Amino acid sequence: MKRFLPCLLVLAVGCSSSEKSGDGSAGEQAKKRGDELALQGDLAGAEAEFTAAIAADGNYAAAWNNRGNVYLRQGQVDRAISDFDRAAAIVPSDARPLANRGWAWYLKKDLVKARADLDGALKIDPKHHAALYRRGRVLWAAGDLVGAERDLAACAQGSPGDADALASLGEVRIRLLRFDDATQAVDAALKANPKHPAALNARGVVAHHKGNHAKAIADYTAAIAADPSDPMYWYNRGICQLDEKRNKEAIADFDEAIRLNPKNPSSWKLRGFAKFTDGQGDLCLPDYREALRIAPANWPDRKEIEEWLAKDKK
């Protein structure tokens, strides 16, 4: 499932041990041009400039770090890790390469290495904003919601206008069933960014939980408008449509959720159920069978679907 990757570009502005900031060297000038191009979104140009900076000074840690960030934004995670390795080796006291490498390991789903790097970054700088946010996301992925809330709350406290941190904090609190606290975080996120899709979705989840389906659907719809590529928003609106007995609308939402993520068995199951309640009994069966086919053996809904299919055979 696609999620936001905030704080992805943590540029290092320091210089290598062999250069002084602003000394006009070729490496320093190339690195500055790379920084500007990266901020403008010209990743190919930024990569070329950082590579030139590294060629001018192989110990230029900031250039290694920043080129690693460019690779990360390009989806070249292994190359990014290699550059962060070099930056961290040159300046072991700099938290930034560790924070960046930790995020790269998170993207590779190696939570153990991600946690180790982020712990290292926070040992160097306990208030490092990106490291706090990222470790919170790692702990969340590892199932440590209490630890995740701690880090995300510290991140949000250090930067009250960070909508990404606040939205993630709200989502974690929803999973902790602390809906009022979640609302506080999500409202703050939306004050910072009224179109933040994860925050809109989270506010919809709270409204859905409280039985306010109209508000939930409105928030899910706003989340979809802000980021139509996230299947979770379509899925959540589909559930709410189903609760409202708007079966055709639910089917349409699950259609899109399945198109974006065909490996979620729950989307197939719920689309099948929506078809069944809409009077399309025969059309629901292929969806149930597909849900069973792709679901893991320990899927909680497996027994229920198997019983439904068994009844159909009688």
Secondary structure, DSSP 8 states (H G I E B T S, - for coil): -----TT---------TT--TTS--HHHHHHHHHHHHHHHT-HHHHHHHHHHHHHH-TT-HHHHHHHHHHHHHTT-HHHHHHHHHHHHHH-TT-HHHHHHHHHHHHHTT-HHHHHHHHHHHHHH-TT-HHHHHHHHHHHHHTT-HHHHHHHHHHHHHHSTT-HHHHHHHHHHHHHTT-HHHHHHHHHHHHHH-TT-HHHHHHHHHHHHHTT-HHHHHHHHHHHHHH-TT-HHHHHHHHHHHHHTT-HHHHHHHHHHHHHH-TT-HHHHHHHHHHHHHTT-HHHHHHHHHHHHHHS-TT-TTHHHHHHHHHHHH-
